[in-house]
Amino acid sequence: MFKQGFLWVIRLIVGGLFIFSGLIKVNDPVGTSIKLEEYFDVFSSDIAGFFTYMKPFALELGIFLVVLEVVLGVMLILGVRSKFTVWALGLMILFFTFLTFYSAYFNKVTDCGCFGDAIKLTPWESFYKDLILLVLIAILFLFQADLPKSSPAWAKGVTLGTLILSFVLAIVAVRNLPFIDFRAYKVGVNIPQNMLPSAQLQYDYVMEKDGELVTFDAYPSDESLEFVEMKLKNPEALPKISDFAVWNEEGDFSEDLFAGNKLLILVSNIGKMSQTNLDQLDLLVKSLSGTPIQPVFVAAASIGEINEFTQARGWDVLSLQADATVVKTMIRSNPGIMALKDGSVLAKYHHNNTPEATEILDFYMD
């Protein structure tokens, strides 16, 4: 009886964590695909070149993995096909443990994306979390004979329903925007405020004297001490945004972007940009001419590529460059639209949901 209760608790913990992790990423499969592309880039240079050929399939693979996490978690808790479920979870956690160890040990991908943007873990925290899960799944593997041999029809129905629902939610999130935005550029935030520390940063100063390390709250005036390092005591106060910048050949325009009413058209990759809704974007840009709202084209591209694109579309707008990672963090759409007022995010749109000018004007009138 104790053994069954113990195994049930493990099933609940492991299954619950996989469901929680999967649902957060079902909310944002594009974010998972971006993280996979980072891993493929690293592996192609460090392990084998063939990983480069997997990058075009990062989104499809990301959707498969996040849906699989949710479904396997449900199957484990409900006791559906227990042997298969434990084997599948074991293989998946071995894969995840390798990724997080590689990230932590070689400091290659500093955020594994285990819980998307909702919960940030350091590489070593991610590895230790996976290590604990690996041990728990190993226990289930050893006691497979004590796991449910069969499951009722309703449990199989719940599993099938979970599979369908998770897949549909993932596709909807890809074709629109994440249902819940956990990033530092979500609607309602003020970008320049997020670029500042939330509190005064506090440091410990590690000094050396006569071969011994001594720590001080303030930098000591004793010149006989040799500086070793500074340790941040309140990392939670660090700016949520540390890499935002936009520019062109005339200089930096970051501060200009935070002044007044701006409608940003964001492109993370011109070569991979969707062409399906550019006519609606053309209409939006032209309809805003003469209004208090300034359209701004921001792209992770060269000035030549940007000018070629805007001239081809007939857009007479301010054009700026930005880092691709920053643009992808700002919006999960290529192209995407962000409405700013004095640096505050009023609205965000996927290109599939390109608004009319009247809708944008309503935001600034409120």
Secondary structure, 3 states (H helix, E strand, C coil): CHHHHHHHHHHHHHHHHHHHHHHHHHCCHHHHHHHHHHHHHHHHHHCCHHHHHHHHHHHHHHHHHHHHHHHHHHHHHHCCCHHHHHHHHHHHHHHHHHHHHHHHHHCCCCCCCCCCCCCCCCHHHHHHHHHHHHHHHHHHHHCHHHCCCCCCHHHHHHHHHHHHHHHHHHHHHHHCCCCCCCCCCCCCCEHHHHCCCCCCCCEEEEEEECCEEEEECCCCCCCCCEEEEEEECCHHHCCCCCCCCEEECCEECHHHHCCCEEEEEEECCCCCCCCCCHHHHHHHHHHCCCCCCEEEEEECCCHHHHHHHHHHHCCCCEEEEECHHHHHHHCCCCCEEEEEECCEEEEEEEHHHCCCHHHHHHHHHC
